Amino acid sequence: MTLPEDGLRQLRQYSLSDAPQQPWWRITVKREDGRTGAAPGRVSNWLHHHVQVGQTLRCSPAFGDFHPALTGDAPLVLVSAGVGVTPMVSVLNALVAQRSVRPVLFLHAARASRHHALQGDLAAARTQLPGLRTLICYEQPQPEDRLGETFDVVGRLDVGAALARLLPDGLGEAEFQLCGPQAFMREQWAALLALGVPAGRIHREVFGPELLDHLA
């Protein structure tokens, strides 16, 4: 996109956050407003404040390495934090479109519900995927967040405890998909390896320039 204030062309990549079977592409963009001390996001603020319904945006074809196999009988475990929820919801919606009965575990960590995107999609998936089990962790829940109703755990995500709670019969041949901040993914990667999960069954969607090759 070319921003009108200076005419500079800005390139950005965003994860698709809906099923690929849909006749549209959906992205879910976190607006970086600068209140945390970082510079405000030029493109995220432009998308939130200036793009109008009916406006055309130039896009490349969708591409990337995040394409989990959605068929099979082994549990599929989706582990995310923050804006890493976007590709995981795309997976959930794709499974809904396929009427999947595969066991799916959805583990997500956020600061509070106000930072938890796409909750409506998750609620819909709960009603349409018989094999779906979820665990939501809020590190800093707010008064409107109700433990046992809107979320399940106060604090950080402990993937070992979550798997023991949701997969009491063992991990079997479960496949894992991780997405979130770099430190979060490094922590979950190490925890899964410690649980005996083969590295070949742990896959990641990386936001930003970090490739995490040293974890492979």
PyMOL commands that set and color helices and strands:
alter all, ss='L'
color gray80, all
select helices_A, chain A and resi 42-49+82-97+113-115+119-128+159-166+182-194+199-201+213-215
alter helices_A, ss='H'
color red, helices_A
select strands_A, chain A and resi 76-81+104-110+132-138+153-154+175-179+202-205
alter strands_A, ss='S'
color yellow, strands_A
deselect
rebuild
show_as cartoon
